[in-house]
Every structure is written in C-alpha cells, then in structure tokens.
Amino acid sequence: MRGILRGFGLKMGVVTRKGFEARVRELSAGQAMLERITNAMLDARAALWREFEQLHREMLRIVRDDEICRRLMSIPGVGPLVAVTFKSAIDNPGRIVKSKSVGALFGLVPKKYQSGERDFSGSITRTGDESVRTALYEAANVMLTRTTRFSSLKRWALEVAKRRGLKRARIALARKLGVVLHRIWVDGTTFQWTKPNPAIAG
C-alpha cells in the first residue's frame, strides 16, 4: 500500500500498526480510484490480521497445555513461538544422541575449510530448518539485549561479545541455547539461573 500511495505522490510517513489504516484512508480520501484500491487492500489486511490473531491464540493454547514447552520457556528469551518451533522440529529428542549436535543440525556451526596448507572457519553452514535457526537467533538476541536478569549463560555470551563482537555472540548463544533446550527436554529439568547450564561447558 505504501508503494501504491507513493505512486500518487503520497507518503505514509512513520505510523503505528493501529494507526496504519486511518493514515491510508486519510491519504486516499477524495480520489475515487485510489479509494477503491486501498479499501480492498485494507479489507484483505484486516481479514489476514484476524486469522493471524486466531492462529496466535491457538498456538498459545497449545503451549500452555504442553508441559515440555512450559519447561523450555523457563529459559530467558524463549517464548511460546520459540518453544513450539523447537519442539516441533526435534519431535523426538532421543534421535539426537548428543545435545552438542543440535547446533550443527540447524546450521549454527561455522563452515570448515581445509586443505594441505589451509585450515580455517567461515560463516555458519545454514543447513537444516531455517525457522528453528531464526527462532534460536531471536531468542539469543532477546536474552542479550532485553533480559535484565543475569544468568550464567548470558554472562558467558557477554564475554564472547567483548572478544568477538555482538553479532558473533548472538550466533554462539543461539547455538548454546539449542543445547540447553535439548538437555532440559531430555532431563526433565528447568533452566538454572545461577548454576552453570549444560551448554556452558560445551
């Protein structure tokens, strides 16, 4: 809609989600063709948003009734979407023999370049389920930037950030979160705020 309005020389500017529709109607008012186009698009947007909210409520209900997801959410930064995405992708935690393998499974480990004279690591492999990789990365970002309470895991990630930068710390923490999530699932435990968690030693 922004692009269509821009074609008529109209700029949306900065608006909130709630103020988006009112701003569109304000800009298109008095232009019959533009009103017909934007009205149809706003109706479609409203319908999509209603369906999204319905799906979101259903997801929250599923997570609320799932004991495993509730334990996974004991980790700071891990919300309902991250928990259910991880659980759905793993399905059976027993198929992963070592928790440390979770990072490689979802492409969060560095690529290795080896030859007779060279041996170095590159960017992450990005293999496996992209939705899980994204979810773990977002959870890591929340823990680093929005969670105020400290834990051994966050302290470890901040040390990585000091040495290698925030971007690499997010990736490293995402990889570690995958390990902790798997161990919590397998062991039937919850997140340990003060004691070292399984990922720290890895």
N, CA, C and O of each residue as an XYZ file, in Angstrom:
808
protein
N       0.820     -1.203      0.000
C       0.000      0.000      0.000
C       0.859      1.260      0.000
O       0.524      2.265     -0.626
N       1.957      1.177      0.709
C       2.883      2.323      0.696
C       3.357      2.613     -0.725
O       3.437      3.769     -1.142
N       3.672      1.541     -1.466
C       4.151      1.714     -2.824
C       3.089      2.321     -3.731
O       3.396      3.172     -4.566
N       1.851      1.890     -3.572
C       0.755      2.425     -4.392
C       0.549      3.905     -4.087
O       0.413      4.725     -4.994
N       0.528      4.230     -2.814
C       0.342      5.630     -2.431
C       1.496      6.491     -2.919
O       1.301      7.635     -3.331
N       2.694      5.934     -2.869
C       3.867      6.693     -3.324
C       3.754      7.015     -4.809
O       4.221      8.060     -5.262
N       3.124      6.099     -5.577
C       2.926      6.342     -6.986
C       2.017      7.536     -7.267
O       2.052      8.123     -8.349
N       1.212      7.878     -6.282
C       0.335      9.049     -6.398
C       0.944     10.276     -5.716
O       0.284     11.303     -5.554
N       2.198     10.154     -5.325
C       2.863     11.273     -4.669
C       2.482     11.444     -3.212
O       2.635     12.529     -2.652
N       1.984     10.374     -2.591
C       1.531     10.420     -1.194
C       2.452      9.574     -0.327
O       2.710      8.413     -0.645
N       2.943     10.138      0.753
C       3.861      9.426      1.633
C       3.189      9.102      2.961
O       2.578      9.965      3.593
N       3.312      7.836      3.374
C       2.713      7.381      4.636
C       3.404      7.999      5.840
O       2.750      8.395      6.805
N       4.714      8.081      5.783
C       5.460      8.527      6.955
C       5.520      7.418      7.992
O       5.211      6.264      7.692
N       5.908      7.756      9.182
C       6.011      6.784     10.276
C       4.665      6.653     10.964
O       4.140      7.629     11.499
N       4.105      5.448     10.952
C       2.821      5.205     11.607
C       2.896      3.905     12.400
O       3.690      3.018     12.084
N       2.062      3.800     13.432
C       1.978      2.569     14.204
C       1.053      1.593     13.484
O       0.349      1.970     12.547
N       1.060      0.346     13.926
C       0.172     -0.641     13.310
C      -1.284     -0.226     13.465
O      -2.076     -0.374     12.534
N      -1.641      0.293     14.635
C      -3.031      0.687     14.864
C      -3.419      1.906     14.030
O      -4.575      2.045     13.630
N      -2.457      2.786     13.769
C      -2.768      3.992     13.020
C      -2.612      3.846     11.517
O      -2.858      4.793     10.769
N      -2.199      2.650     11.064
C      -1.927      2.435      9.644
C      -3.168      2.646      8.781
O      -3.127      3.384      7.797
N      -4.278      1.992      9.153
C      -5.494      2.076      8.338
C      -6.016      3.506      8.256
O      -6.378      3.972      7.175
N      -6.057      4.198      9.373
C      -6.552      5.575      9.377
C      -5.702      6.468      8.483
O      -6.227      7.339      7.790
N      -4.397      6.254      8.499
C      -3.495      7.066      7.675
C      -3.726      6.800      6.186
O      -3.714      7.726      5.376
N      -3.936      5.527      5.832
C      -4.195      5.183      4.433
C      -5.486      5.839      3.956
O      -5.537      6.409      2.866
N      -6.526      5.753      4.777
C      -7.814      6.347      4.398
C      -7.702      7.876      4.297
O      -8.322      8.503      3.438
N      -6.919      8.441      5.171
C      -6.723      9.896      5.130
C      -6.066     10.331      3.824
O      -6.482     11.317      3.215
N      -5.047      9.600      3.397
C      -4.303      9.972      2.200
C      -5.099      9.713      0.913
O      -4.981     10.455     -0.062
N      -5.910      8.649      0.929
C      -6.645      8.294     -0.287
C      -7.993      8.994     -0.406
O      -8.652      8.889     -1.440
N      -8.412      9.703      0.631
C      -9.726     10.369      0.616
C      -9.836     11.352     -0.540
O      -8.915     12.124     -0.807
N     -10.991     11.312     -1.228
C     -11.247     12.246     -2.318
C     -10.760     11.799     -3.676
O     -11.008     12.475     -4.674
N     -10.049     10.638     -3.736
C      -9.573     10.108     -5.017
C     -10.248      8.757     -5.241
O      -9.837      7.740     -4.681
N     -11.290      8.766     -6.069
C     -12.182      7.606     -6.220
C     -11.431      6.314     -6.542
O     -11.646      5.301     -5.877
N     -10.565      6.329     -7.533
C      -9.849      5.117     -7.927
C      -8.932      4.631     -6.806
O      -8.879      3.439     -6.506
N      -8.215      5.564     -6.197
C      -7.310      5.202     -5.109
C      -8.081      4.675     -3.907
O      -7.617      3.757     -3.232
N      -9.243      5.239     -3.634
C     -10.072      4.762     -2.527
C     -10.523      3.327     -2.764
O     -10.505      2.515     -1.839
N     -10.930      3.001     -3.998
C     -11.382      1.631     -4.302
C     -10.238      0.633     -4.099
O     -10.427     -0.450     -3.545
N      -9.051      1.027     -4.559
C      -7.895      0.128     -4.427
C      -7.520     -0.083     -2.967
O      -7.367     -1.217     -2.513
N      -7.374      1.012     -2.240
C      -6.921      0.897     -0.840
C      -7.989      0.268      0.056
O      -7.654     -0.444      1.002
N      -9.271      0.520     -0.229
C     -10.337     -0.098      0.573
C     -10.284     -1.617      0.464
O     -10.417     -2.325      1.462
N     -10.086     -2.116     -0.769
C      -9.998     -3.564     -0.979
C      -8.777     -4.140     -0.259
O      -8.856     -5.205      0.354
N      -7.661     -3.437     -0.336
C      -6.439     -3.921      0.307
C      -6.543     -3.854      1.823
O      -6.024     -4.728      2.518
N      -7.204     -2.829      2.342
C      -7.388     -2.725      3.793
C      -8.316     -3.820      4.306
O      -8.108     -4.352      5.397
N      -9.344     -4.160      3.520
C     -10.234     -5.266      3.912
C      -9.471     -6.581      3.963
O      -9.658     -7.381      4.880
N      -8.603     -6.800      2.963
C      -7.784     -8.023      2.939
C      -6.815     -8.048      4.114
O      -6.605     -9.090      4.734
N      -6.230     -6.899      4.413
C      -5.300     -6.792      5.545
C      -6.009     -7.121      6.853
O      -5.467     -7.835      7.696
N      -7.225     -6.599      7.019
C      -7.983     -6.854      8.252
C      -8.326     -8.329      8.389
O      -8.266     -8.883      9.487
N      -8.690     -8.975      7.270
C      -9.024    -10.398      7.308
C      -7.799    -11.239      7.666
O      -7.892    -12.172      8.463
N      -6.666    -10.907      7.080
C      -5.430    -11.625      7.381
C      -5.040    -11.449      8.843
O      -4.585    -12.392      9.491
N      -5.220    -10.240      9.354
C      -4.850     -9.991     10.741
C      -5.745    -10.777     11.705
O      -5.276    -11.281     12.725
N      -7.054    -10.877     11.368
C      -7.961    -11.668     12.209
C      -7.531    -13.132     12.240
O      -7.536    -13.765     13.296
N      -7.157    -13.669     11.072
C      -6.721    -15.063     11.009
C      -5.411    -15.254     11.769
O      -5.218    -16.268     12.440
N      -4.517    -14.282     11.660
C      -3.249    -14.360     12.386
C      -3.492    -14.395     13.890
O      -2.891    -15.197     14.605
N      -4.371    -13.525     14.364
C      -4.661    -13.483     15.799
C      -5.277    -14.786     16.268
O      -4.987    -15.244     17.374
N      -6.130    -15.397     15.437
C      -6.733    -16.676     15.781
C      -5.670    -17.763     15.890
O      -5.680    -18.560     16.828
N      -4.751    -17.788     14.924
C      -3.664    -18.766     14.955
C      -2.760    -18.545     16.163
O      -2.303    -19.500     16.791
N      -2.507    -17.270     16.485
C      -1.651    -16.949     17.629
C      -2.289    -17.436     18.928
O      -1.607    -17.998     19.785
N      -3.597    -17.220     19.071
C      -4.291    -17.696     20.272
C      -4.239    -19.220     20.367
O      -4.083    -19.774     21.455
N      -4.371    -19.891     19.226
C      -4.326    -21.344     19.216
C      -2.936    -21.842     19.613
O      -2.802    -22.819     20.350
N      -1.891    -21.149     19.108
C      -0.532    -21.526     19.475
C      -0.304    -21.373     20.973
O       0.300    -22.239     21.606
N      -0.790    -20.264     21.543
C      -0.633    -20.037     22.979
C      -1.358    -21.113     23.783
O      -0.874    -21.541     24.831
N      -2.516    -21.551     23.293
C      -3.261    -22.607     23.990
C      -2.482    -23.910     23.964
O      -2.390    -24.608     24.973
N      -1.916    -24.238     22.794
C      -1.129    -25.468     22.660
C       0.057    -25.454     23.618
O       0.318    -26.438     24.310
N       0.770    -24.338     23.654
C       1.957    -24.218     24.509
C       1.563    -24.268     25.981
O       2.245    -24.899     26.789
N       0.472    -23.608     26.327
C       0.027    -23.584     27.719
C      -0.291    -24.995     28.235
O      -0.076    -25.294     29.409
N      -0.801    -25.852     27.356
C      -1.183    -27.208     27.756
C      -0.058    -28.217     27.569
O      -0.251    -29.403     27.836
N       1.104    -27.774     27.121
C       2.216    -28.682     26.849
C       3.295    -28.519     27.913
O       3.919    -27.464     28.016
N       3.510    -29.558     28.695
C       4.451    -29.495     29.813
C       5.881    -29.277     29.351
O       6.648    -28.588     30.023
N       6.252    -29.856     28.209
C       7.611    -29.702     27.683
C       7.857    -28.252     27.270
O       8.890    -27.674     27.606
N       6.907    -27.668     26.542
C       7.057    -26.274     26.112
C       7.164    -25.339     27.306
O       7.925    -24.372     27.271
N       6.411    -25.616     28.358
C       6.467    -24.750     29.546
C       7.853    -24.820     30.177
O       8.365    -23.806     30.652
N       8.465    -26.000     30.189
C       9.823    -26.112     30.735
C      10.839    -25.419     29.842
O      11.771    -24.784     30.335
N      10.666    -25.537     28.537
C      11.580    -24.861     27.613
C      11.511    -23.347     27.798
O      12.517    -22.653     27.657
N      10.321    -22.841     28.114
C      10.149    -21.401     28.290
C      10.695    -20.886     29.614
O      10.620    -19.689     29.891
N      11.243    -21.777     30.435
C      11.900    -21.310     31.659
C      13.219    -20.615     31.321
O      13.797    -19.928     32.164
N      13.696    -20.796     30.081
C      14.912    -20.128     29.620
C      14.578    -18.693     29.237
O      13.649    -18.477     28.458
N      15.297    -17.714     29.751
C      15.035    -16.322     29.369
C      15.237    -16.116     27.873
O      16.222    -16.580     27.299
N      14.294    -15.416     27.250
C      14.364    -15.182     25.816
C      13.570    -16.190     25.004
O      13.260    -15.943     23.838
N      13.242    -17.314     25.604
C      12.477    -18.352     24.908
C      10.997    -18.189     25.226
O      10.558    -18.446     26.347
N      10.235    -17.759     24.226
C       8.801    -17.574     24.373
C       8.035    -18.721     23.747
O       8.635    -19.714     23.335
N       6.719    -18.600     23.670
C       5.882    -19.669     23.118
C       6.270    -20.084     21.706
O       6.328    -21.277     21.404
N       6.539    -19.105     20.831
C       6.849    -19.430     19.440
C       8.161    -20.193     19.326
O       8.250    -21.160     18.570
N       9.180    -19.768     20.070
C      10.472    -20.458     20.036
C      10.317    -21.879     20.578
O      10.845    -22.829     20.000
N       9.598    -22.018     21.682
C       9.432    -23.331     22.312
C       8.718    -24.310     21.396
O       9.175    -25.439     21.221
N       7.601    -23.891     20.809
C       6.823    -24.809     19.966
C       7.540    -25.076     18.645
O       7.413    -26.168     18.092
N       8.288    -24.104     18.130
C       9.058    -24.312     16.898
C      10.154    -25.340     17.124
O      10.346    -26.243     16.309
N      10.875    -25.202     18.235
C      11.953    -26.136     18.556
C      11.392    -27.535     18.789
O      11.919    -28.513     18.259
N      10.337    -27.632     19.572
C       9.750    -28.945     19.897
C       9.216    -29.641     18.650
O       9.385    -30.849     18.488
N       8.579    -28.886     17.780
C       8.017    -29.472     16.561
C       9.116    -29.975     15.636
O       8.970    -31.020     15.002
N      10.212    -29.236     15.558
C      11.301    -29.612     14.655
C      12.056    -30.838     15.169
O      12.408    -31.722     14.388
N      12.302    -30.893     16.463
C      13.031    -32.026     17.042
C      12.151    -33.270     17.071
O      12.591    -34.364     16.718
N      10.900    -33.088     17.497
C       9.894    -34.153     17.574
C      10.271    -35.228     18.598
O       9.576    -35.411     19.598
N      11.356    -35.922     18.348
C      11.819    -36.981     19.253
C      13.234    -36.658     19.701
O      14.173    -36.838     18.926
N      13.418    -36.183     20.933
C      14.768    -35.788     21.378
C      15.739    -36.948     21.439
O      16.952    -36.741     21.423
N      15.221    -38.175     21.509
C      16.083    -39.343     21.596
C      16.868    -39.619     20.326
O      17.862    -40.345     20.348
N      16.416    -39.036     19.212
C      17.140    -39.273     17.961
C      18.439    -38.485     17.891
O      19.274    -38.734     17.022
N      18.614    -37.523     18.814
C      19.863    -36.765     18.892
C      20.657    -37.311     20.070
O      20.300    -37.090     21.227
N      21.725    -38.020     19.769
C      22.489    -38.697     20.824
C      23.177    -37.694     21.741
O      23.142    -37.849     22.962
N      23.795    -36.676     21.174
C      24.495    -35.663     21.950
C      23.840    -34.305     21.753
O      23.590    -33.890     20.621
N      23.562    -33.616     22.848
C      22.933    -32.295     22.761
C      23.778    -31.312     21.970
O      23.246    -30.408     21.326
N      25.103    -31.487     22.017
C      26.003    -30.578     21.299
C      25.780    -30.630     19.788
O      26.215    -29.733     19.066
N      25.106    -31.672     19.311
C      24.870    -31.814     17.877
C      23.750    -30.916     17.374
O      23.585    -30.754     16.165
N      22.973    -30.326     18.290
C      21.828    -29.508     17.885
C      22.274    -28.330     17.023
O      21.620    -28.013     16.029
N      23.365    -27.684     17.384
C      23.855    -26.544     16.625
C      24.139    -26.899     15.178
O      23.777    -26.150     14.271
N      24.786    -28.037     14.954
C      25.090    -28.480     13.595
C      23.821    -28.862     12.840
O      23.713    -28.627     11.636
N      22.862    -29.451     13.553
C      21.614    -29.877     12.923
C      20.861    -28.712     12.298
O      20.216    -28.860     11.260
N      20.950    -27.545     12.946
C      20.221    -26.382     12.448
C      21.136    -25.310     11.842
O      20.751    -24.145     11.732
N      22.341    -25.713     11.453
C      23.210    -24.819     10.693
C      23.799    -23.666     11.462
O      24.038    -22.600     10.893
N      24.041    -23.857     12.755
C      24.583    -22.781     13.586
C      26.060    -22.981     13.932
O      26.576    -22.380     14.874
N      26.724    -23.830     13.161
C      28.161    -24.049     13.374
C      28.927    -23.485     12.179
O      28.386    -23.429     11.075
N      30.192    -23.062     12.383
C      30.975    -22.473     11.280
C      31.323    -23.501     10.205
O      31.521    -24.681     10.495
N      31.392    -23.033      8.968
C      31.890    -23.875      7.886
C      33.387    -24.083      8.079
O      34.091    -23.184      8.539
N      33.864    -25.258      7.730
C      35.287    -25.559      7.842
C      35.902    -25.650      6.451
O      35.385    -26.335      5.568
N      37.019    -24.945      6.275
C      37.768    -25.002      5.026
C      39.125    -25.635      5.335
O      39.910    -25.096      6.115
N      39.387    -26.775      4.718
C      40.644    -27.466      4.988
C      41.303    -27.906      3.680
O      40.642    -28.374      2.754
N      42.595    -27.744      3.635
C      43.394    -28.257      2.520
C      44.758    -28.622      3.091
O      44.940    -28.646      4.308
N      45.699    -28.901      2.226
C      47.014    -29.277      2.714
C      47.701    -28.177      3.496
O      48.493    -28.448      4.399
N      47.396    -26.921      3.148
C      48.090    -25.806      3.784
C      47.164    -24.877      4.554
O      47.632    -24.015      5.298
N      45.838    -25.042      4.384
C      44.911    -24.093      4.997
C      43.882    -24.827      5.853
O      43.428    -25.920      5.516
N      43.534    -24.200      6.955
C      42.516    -24.752      7.847
C      41.888    -23.583      8.611
O      42.472    -23.089      9.576
N      40.710    -23.143      8.186
C      40.070    -22.033      8.884
C      38.546    -22.171      8.828
O      38.003    -22.921      8.017
N      37.876    -21.433      9.709
C      36.417    -21.479      9.809
C      35.807    -20.255      9.146
O      36.343    -19.151      9.240
N      34.674    -20.464      8.470
C      33.982    -19.361      7.817
C      32.673    -19.041      8.516
O      32.549    -19.219      9.728
N      31.698    -18.569      7.750
C      30.378    -18.263      8.302
C      29.642    -19.557      8.630
O      30.114    -20.642      8.287
N      28.492    -19.454      9.291
C      27.758    -20.656      9.685
C      27.222    -21.392      8.453
O      27.061    -20.794      7.389
N      26.953    -22.669      8.600
C      26.576    -23.513      7.466
C      25.163    -23.234      6.962
O      24.885    -23.419      5.777
N      24.260    -22.787      7.852
C      22.866    -22.505      7.494
C      22.145    -23.730      6.929
O      21.276    -23.595      6.068
N      22.495    -24.900      7.402
C      21.798    -26.109      6.979
C      20.620    -26.361      7.921
O      20.508    -25.723      8.967
N      19.760    -27.277      7.551
C      18.644    -27.637      8.425
C      17.495    -26.645      8.375
O      17.416    -25.805      7.479
N      16.610    -26.757      9.348
C      15.373    -25.978      9.403
C      15.661    -24.502      9.684
O      16.145    -24.153     10.761
N      15.361    -23.643      8.716
C      15.639    -22.219      8.864
C      14.792    -21.579      9.959
O      15.248    -20.664     10.644
N      13.549    -22.064     10.127
C      12.663    -21.475     11.136
C      13.209    -21.680     12.542
O      13.079    -20.802     13.395
N      13.817    -22.834     12.786
C      14.408    -23.097     14.101
C      15.650    -22.239     14.297
O      15.863    -21.680     15.372
N      16.458    -22.140     13.266
C      17.670    -21.308     13.349
C      17.299    -19.850     13.646
O      17.930    -19.194     14.475
N      16.278    -19.362     12.965
C      15.813    -17.994     13.195
C      15.263    -17.827     14.597
O      15.532    -16.824     15.258
N      14.493    -18.803     15.053
C      13.902    -18.734     16.393
C      14.980    -18.702     17.468
O      14.887    -17.923     18.416
N      16.000    -19.541     17.326
C      17.091    -19.572     18.301
C      17.878    -18.271     18.286
O      18.292    -17.779     19.336
N      18.085    -17.716     17.102
C      18.814    -16.449     16.980
C      18.035    -15.322     17.645
O      18.615    -14.500     18.354
N      16.718    -15.279     17.421
C      15.888    -14.248     18.041
C      15.870    -14.397     19.559
O      15.914    -13.404     20.286
N      15.807    -15.634     20.033
C      15.835    -15.867     21.476
C      17.152    -15.392     22.073
O      17.177    -14.808     23.156
N      18.249    -15.646     21.360
C      19.568    -15.200     21.816
C      19.622    -13.677     21.872
O      20.172    -13.102     22.812
N      19.058    -13.038     20.875
C      19.055    -11.579     20.837
C      18.261    -10.995     22.004
O      18.677    -10.013     22.618
N      17.116    -11.607     22.302
C      16.291    -11.149     23.430
C      17.055    -11.303     24.737
O      17.048    -10.398     25.572
N      17.717    -12.451     24.920
C      18.471    -12.672     26.155
C      19.576    -11.632     26.314
O      19.805    -11.127     27.413
N      20.258    -11.314     25.217
C      21.382    -10.386     25.293
C      20.960     -8.936     25.461
O      21.628     -8.178     26.164
N      19.868     -8.539     24.830
C      19.531     -7.112     24.760
C      18.317     -6.697     25.589
O      18.169     -5.515     25.901
N      17.447     -7.639     25.952
C      16.213     -7.248     26.629
C      16.021     -7.878     28.007
O      15.306     -7.332     28.847
N      16.656     -9.023     28.239
C      16.530     -9.670     29.547
C      17.456     -8.984     30.539
O      18.672     -8.965     30.347
N      16.888     -8.424     31.593
C      17.693     -7.668     32.558
C      18.338     -8.570     33.604
O      19.426     -8.272     34.098
N      17.678     -9.663     33.940
C      18.225    -10.574     34.954
C      19.385    -11.373     34.367
O      19.290    -11.907     33.262
N      20.486    -11.447     35.127
C      21.668    -12.150     34.643
C      21.595    -13.637     34.956
O      21.007    -14.060     35.952
N      22.211    -14.413     34.076
C      22.356    -15.854     34.272
C      23.761    -16.233     33.821
O      24.461    -15.439     33.192
N      24.160    -17.458     34.152
C      25.492    -17.911     33.729
C      25.595    -17.934     32.209
O      26.667    -17.684     31.657
N      24.498    -18.230     31.534
C      24.503    -18.295     30.083
C      24.651    -16.902     29.463
O      25.410    -16.721     28.510
N      23.933    -15.929     30.001
C      24.056    -14.567     29.484
C      25.444    -14.011     29.771
O      26.025    -13.329     28.927
N      25.973    -14.294     30.942
C      27.306    -13.804     31.276
C      28.346    -14.376     30.302
O      29.254    -13.669     29.864
N      28.201    -15.654     29.972
C      29.109    -16.288     29.009
C      29.003    -15.585     27.656
O      30.024    -15.294     27.032
N      27.780    -15.308     27.197
C      27.571    -14.675     25.895
C      28.143    -13.260     25.854
O      28.682    -12.835     24.833
N      28.027    -12.541     26.954
C      28.579    -11.184     27.007
C      30.102    -11.208     26.933
O      30.712    -10.301     26.367
N      30.711    -12.232     27.497
C      32.166    -12.379     27.384
C      32.565    -12.643     25.932
O      33.583    -12.140     25.458
N      31.757    -13.430     25.238
C      32.010    -13.676     23.817
C      31.880    -12.372     23.034
O      32.679    -12.096     22.139
N      30.859    -11.566     23.381
C      30.639    -10.288     22.696
C      31.828     -9.348     22.871
O      32.185     -8.623     21.942
N      32.436     -9.352     24.036
C      33.598     -8.499     24.278
C      34.770     -8.899     23.395
O      35.516     -8.045     22.916
N      34.928    -10.198     23.182
C      36.068    -10.693     22.419
C      35.842    -10.667     20.915
O      36.752    -10.361     20.145
N      34.597    -10.997     20.497
C      34.361    -11.226     19.072
C      33.241    -10.403     18.466
O      32.969    -10.518     17.271
N      32.585     -9.574     19.268
C      31.512     -8.735     18.735
C      30.137     -9.304     19.004
O      29.980    -10.504     19.231
N      29.132     -8.425     18.976
C      27.774     -8.807     19.343
C      27.148     -9.782     18.355
O      26.424    -10.691     18.759
N      27.418     -9.603     17.066
C      26.818    -10.481     16.058
C      27.247    -11.926     16.263
O      26.417    -12.834     16.248
N      28.536    -12.137     16.455
C      29.026    -13.500     16.665
C      28.555    -14.054     18.006
O      28.340    -15.256     18.156
N      28.399    -13.155     18.978
C      27.905    -13.603     20.284
C      26.470    -14.113     20.171
O      26.103    -15.096     20.814
N      25.661    -13.441     19.350
C      24.279    -13.891     19.151
C      24.253    -15.294     18.551
O      23.486    -16.152     18.989
N      25.098    -15.517     17.546
C      25.136    -16.832     16.897
C      25.624    -17.903     17.867
O      25.072    -19.000     17.936
N      26.669    -17.560     18.611
C      27.205    -18.519     19.587
C      26.172    -18.835     20.656
O      26.024    -19.988     21.061
N      25.456    -17.814     21.114
C      24.437    -18.025     22.136
C      23.262    -18.821     21.575
O      22.696    -19.659     22.276
N      22.890    -18.572     20.323
C      21.815    -19.344     19.695
C      22.181    -20.826     19.665
O      21.344    -21.689     19.929
N      23.438    -21.107     19.340
C      23.914    -22.492     19.317
C      23.850    -23.110     20.717
O      23.433    -24.256     20.880
N      24.264    -22.343     21.714
C      24.232    -22.833     23.086
C      22.796    -23.030     23.574
O      22.507    -23.972     24.311
N      21.902    -22.132     23.157
C      20.500    -22.267     23.562
C      19.908    -23.576     23.037
O      19.118    -24.226     23.723
N      20.292    -23.954     21.825
C      19.830    -25.224     21.283
C      20.250    -26.395     22.156
O      19.483    -27.335     22.366
N      21.481    -26.329     22.663
C      21.991    -27.383     23.553
C      21.191    -27.418     24.856
O      20.780    -28.485     25.312
N      20.975    -26.244     25.448
C      20.246    -26.169     26.720
C      18.802    -26.637     26.545
O      18.284    -27.371     27.387
N      18.158    -26.224     25.472
C      16.779    -26.642     25.211
C      16.671    -28.157     25.122
O      15.761    -28.763     25.688
N      17.607    -28.756     24.407
C      17.581    -30.213     24.259
C      17.819    -30.909     25.586
O      17.146    -31.890     25.901
N      18.787    -30.404     26.381
C      19.088    -31.044     27.656
C      17.912    -30.919     28.626
O      17.591    -31.867     29.342
N      17.275    -29.753     28.648
C      16.112    -29.564     29.517
C      15.006    -30.542     29.141
O      14.356    -31.125     30.009
N      14.801    -30.712     27.845
C      13.778    -31.631     27.356
C      14.102    -33.068     27.781
O      13.243    -33.774     28.309
N      15.338    -33.489     27.549
C      15.739    -34.865     27.849
C      15.774    -35.140     29.356
O      15.333    -36.195     29.812
N      16.300    -34.185     30.120
C      16.481    -34.406     31.555
C      15.225    -34.149     32.381
O      15.154    -34.550     33.542
N      14.238    -33.484     31.791
C      13.018    -33.173     32.543
C      13.239    -32.081     33.571
O      12.580    -32.064     34.611
N      14.171    -31.158     33.289
C      14.517    -30.100     34.239
C      14.019    -28.744     33.743
O      13.291    -28.662     32.754
N      14.416    -27.697     34.435
C      14.142    -26.325     34.003
C      15.460    -25.559     33.998
O      16.491    -26.070     34.434
N      15.411    -24.335     33.502
C      16.620    -23.525     33.373
C      17.208    -23.169     34.733
O      16.485    -22.819     35.665
N      18.536    -23.266     34.831
C      19.251    -22.924     36.054
C      19.828    -21.515     35.922
O      20.701    -21.273     35.088
N      19.345    -20.598     36.738
C      19.783    -19.206     36.630
C      21.185    -18.979     37.190
O      21.958    -18.201     36.631
N      21.511    -19.646     38.275
C      22.787    -19.372     38.943
C      23.838    -20.437     38.681
O      25.030    -20.133     38.635
N      23.409    -21.688     38.507
C      24.366    -22.755     38.273
C      24.708    -22.842     36.778
O      23.890    -22.469     35.937
N      25.903    -23.329     36.447
C      26.258    -23.492     35.028
C      25.285    -24.420     34.318
O      24.962    -25.493     34.827
N      24.816    -24.008     33.137
C      23.918    -24.834     32.354
C      24.714    -25.731     31.418
O      25.897    -25.475     31.191
N      24.096    -26.786     30.862
C      24.828    -27.762     30.064
C      25.625    -27.165     28.914
O      26.670    -27.702     28.545
N      25.154    -26.070     28.344
C      25.829    -25.510     27.169
C      27.144    -24.831     27.496
O      28.019    -24.730     26.636
N      27.296    -24.363     28.732
C      28.469    -23.556     29.077
C      29.753    -24.351     28.925
O      30.772    -23.820     28.484
N      29.704    -25.600     29.285
C      30.918    -26.413     29.236
C      31.250    -26.855     27.814
O      32.348    -27.343     27.546
N      30.258    -26.673     26.877
C      30.485    -27.158     25.523
C      31.257    -26.185     24.678
O      31.525    -26.460     23.508
